[in-house]
């Protein structure tokens, strides 16, 4: 089971308390905890793929670290990004590789 998420409240709690609550309690609390329906590893794979596809690179380091913690290997992330390059664009893949190198080289 995933650890309790507090990033929303920690970073946005005073500014956007409802958004922080939805982030921590619904997205990470209710959705990510549904491991019977979809494993944390699979959720990480989907989330990283979605972020790369959208070019949402600010959120990518956290989610790549989570993916690594949830069992995605260095070889697998390299293959995932290579596959995505042909569907979501070379620049997105290149940027994603820069993030992945930092996470998996730690």
C-alpha positions in Angstrom: 0.0 0.0 0.0 1.2 3.5 -0.8 2.3 5.8 2.0 -0.1 8.7 2.9 0.3 11.6 0.6 0.6 15.0 2.1 2.3 16.9 -0.8 -0.9 18.8 -1.7 -1.4 20.1 1.8 2.3 20.7 2.3 2.6 22.8 -0.9 -0.8 24.2 -1.6 -2.8 23.7 1.6 -3.0 27.4 2.5 -3.4 28.6 -1.1 -5.8 26.0 -2.5 -7.1 23.8 0.3 -9.8 22.0 -1.7 -7.3 21.1 -4.5 -4.8 19.9 -1.8 -7.5 17.8 -0.2 -8.5 16.2 -3.6 -4.8 15.6 -4.4 -4.0 13.9 -1.1 -7.2 12.2 -0.2 -8.9 11.3 -3.5 -6.2 10.9 -6.1 -3.5 9.5 -3.9 -5.7 8.2 -1.1 -8.6 6.6 -2.9 -7.4 6.1 -6.5 -3.8 5.0 -6.0 -4.8 2.7 -3.1 -6.9 0.5 -5.4 -4.1 -2.0 -5.8 -6.6 -4.9 -6.2 -7.8 -3.3 -9.4 -4.4 -2.1 -10.7 -0.9 -2.5 -9.1 1.2 0.5 -8.0 3.7 -0.6 -10.6 1.1 -0.4 -13.3 -0.3 2.9 -12.0 3.2 4.4 -12.1 3.8 3.2 -15.6 0.6 4.8 -16.8 1.2 8.0 -14.9 4.8 8.4 -16.2 3.5 7.7 -19.7 0.7 10.3 -19.4 3.1 12.9 -18.1 5.6 12.4 -20.9 2.8 12.5 -23.4 1.6 15.8 -22.1 5.1 17.2 -21.7 4.4 17.7 -17.9 8.0 17.6 -16.9 7.7 19.5 -13.7 5.8 16.5 -12.2 7.9 13.8 -13.9 10.8 13.5 -11.4 8.5 12.7 -8.5 6.6 10.2 -10.5 9.7 8.6 -12.1 11.1 8.1 -8.6 7.8 6.6 -7.5 7.9 4.3 -10.6 11.4 3.2 -9.7 10.3 2.6 -6.1 7.3 0.6 -7.5 9.6 -1.7 -9.5 10.1 -0.1 -12.9 13.7 -0.9 -13.9 16.2 1.3 -15.7 15.9 -1.0 -18.8 12.1 -0.8 -18.7 12.0 3.0 -18.4 14.4 3.3 -21.3 12.2 1.0 -23.4 9.0 2.9 -22.4 10.5 6.2 -23.4 11.9 4.9 -26.6 8.5 3.5 -27.6 6.8 6.8 -26.7 9.2 8.8 -28.8 7.5 7.6 -31.9 4.0 8.5 -30.7 4.5 11.6 -28.6 7.5 13.2 -30.1 11.3 13.1 -30.0 11.6 16.3 -27.8 9.3 14.8 -25.2 11.3 11.6 -25.2 14.6 13.5 -25.0 13.4 15.5 -22.0 12.0 12.4 -20.3 15.4 10.6 -20.8 17.1 13.5 -19.0 14.8 13.1 -16.0 15.1 9.3 -16.1 18.9 9.4 -16.1 18.9 11.4 -12.9 16.4 9.1 -11.2 17.9 5.8 -12.2 21.6 6.8 -11.8 21.0 7.7 -8.1 
